[in-house]
Each structure stands twice: as C-alpha cells, then as structure tokens.
Amino acid sequence: MRIEQLEYIEAVTRLGSLRRAAEELHLSQPALSETVRNLERELGVAVLDRKRSGATISDAGRELLPHIIGVLDAVDRLRRAADEQHRTSRTVRLGTVFAATVPLLVPAVREFHALHPATEVEVIAAQQSVIHRSLLEGGVDLGLVNYLEGDDLAPDLHTTELLRGRPVVCLRPDSPLAGLESVGVDDLLSEPLIVMRSGYLMHRFTHRLLKGRTPSFSYSADGAEMGKLMVAEGLGVTVLPDYSVIGDPLERTGAITARPLKDDTTTVLLVVQRSRSGSVTRAARDLHRIFVERAEAHRDGARGRGQDAGER
C-alpha cells in the first residue's frame, strides 16, 4: 500500500468521478484506474463502482473513506513536523549574558560551525530572567548565565556547570586603583562605577558588596561587553567575573586589566542551561557538548598556567 493510492481514492471521492480525479492529478485515466485496482486487490475490497458512465466510490469504499482520510491527515501532520524539525535544526538559538565570551563562547561557536557548517547559531544577549523564560517557552535552545555559589537553581531547567571564578574589578591600567594589589569597597567608591543593569547577576552582587553605600558617580551598562568598553574608554570601573575579563581582547591589548576584591571570597559560576521538557535538536545537543568540553579544556589550561607560575 502506497500513500498515493490513498490520495487517489480521496480525489475520486471528492470530485465524484475517475475522469475528473485523473485530470486533477495529471494522470491518464487508465493509469489511475490500474493504481486503484492494485489497492483493491491488496485490500480485497472493491473501492470503486465501475460502470459505462464512469467510476465512482463504492459503498464499501465509503465505509473505508474515514480511515483513508485519517491516514492522509496523519501523513500530512508528519510532513509538517518533519519540515519544522528541519527548519529548527538549521538554527540553534543561544541566550547569553555575555560572560566568558572569549575563552568559551567564541571558541565553542567556531568548533560548532566546523561540525555543522549549514547550521546558524543565533546569539541573543539578554538578562538572566529573560533567558530563563525563553528557555521554558522555547524561544532559545541553550542559555549561558551566571550564578553565585549557593544560589537556588531553576528547577525546570537542566543546568551544567562550566566555569568557576571570582568577582574582580575591571579597570584601565592607568587607573589609580591599578596600583593596588586588591581593591576594597572604599577604593571602589572613590571612582565612577559602571554597574550592570538590574536583571544581571553582577548588579545584585555589586549592590550586596556596597551594602547600601553610594559611589561618587555611576553609570548603568547592559551586559559585560558594554561594561568593558566603557571601562576602556575611561568612564570608570566595573565589577565582573574574572573569566569575563582575563583573556579578553581589550585585556590582551592593555586597554583594561583586573584586580581582585579585598577580603571577598565569593565564587561565581558560569553554567549552560536547557529546558527539562520538550525535545532538543541534535545541533543543540552538539553545541551543549562542545561548551562542556571547551570549559574542561579551559580549566585544564588554567591549572597548567598556575603550575607553571608556581614553578617559576
């Protein structure tokens, strides 16, 4: 039994004759009739009444018609689902707060492109709460977000830890604070402060760090990348996870640098998340795996650099 045989029966029934069905299907009438006869022999039922005036659906055929329509509807749904799966597998949507862009995100996307050259990676910058909502609603496939160690994780999301770091002060090398081994809160308040906008983890951390105290002047930035650019342009200093600063092109070229916070032992986690419910495309699974492998390689490299420094 072939799908086109059922489609031919549906056309004969809908149009009322074998001749009109043949015209619509762009088939010769004998070819259409022979295809239907093959189905009748397979089913053991005369689906058409053949008379001198033409062929029409038989009573037995009418009884089978609801089942035929049901099969054709199911095939149509299958085709639409396959088309949608093909479309979505050609795009992986990644929500990110732009943390660890250089050490992790960019190398992972580059490796993914080598594996899936025809699949687009759509990188969407957003606040953590927006990324969480988009993951649950299917707006993005994966999310890269920060947590403070001890924070409650979103229960409806599958979470994999990638990197651990410390909050640091990001500043220009010619800043008065760059001469310090570590920066205290009093030092931080002496400079214009670039604070992440509400909705970002580092906004919450900075306000907790200041304990209600107010900087001499402050700006608001939408994400780590904008914060680093503002620092490089001399507008002030900001507080970011160390993995968002160390190795950044601005840091490598000497436009920005970082100093640890005095007497602070906070640990910041970078994680990749996806929804626990719903299907995950193969492309999204591959990108998730690459993030995990790249993070492990980055940690091993950091440990190696630490050992080399210790030996020196």
Salt bridges, closest charged atoms under 4 A:
GLU4 OE2 - ARG2 NE 2.50
GLU7 OE2 - ARG79 NH1 3.74
GLU10 OE2 - ARG14 NE 2.89
GLU23 OE2 - ARG19 NH1 3.21
GLU24 OE2 - ARG14 NH2 2.81
GLU34 OE2 - ARG41 NH2 3.21
GLU40 OE1 - ARG50 NH1 3.12
ASP76 OD2 - ARG80 NH1 2.13
GLU84 OE2 - ARG87 NH2 2.61
GLU111 OE1 - ARG294 NE 2.94
ASP141 OD2 - ARG93 NE 3.46
GLU149 OE2 - ARG164 NH1 2.84
ASP151 OD2 - ARG204 NH2 2.70
GLU161 OE2 - ARG164 NE 2.64
ASP174 OD2 - ARG172 NH2 2.86
ASP186 OD1 - ARG213 NH2 2.74
ASP222 OD2 - ARG197 NH2 3.01
GLU225 OE2 - LYS228 NZ 3.09
ASP248 OD2 - LYS228 NZ 2.80
ASP286 OD2 - HIS116 NE2 2.61
ASP286 OD2 - ARG282 NE 3.87
ASP286 OD1 - ARG289 NH2 3.92
GLU293 OE1 - ARG289 NH1 3.20
ASP300 OD1 - ARG303 NH2 2.27
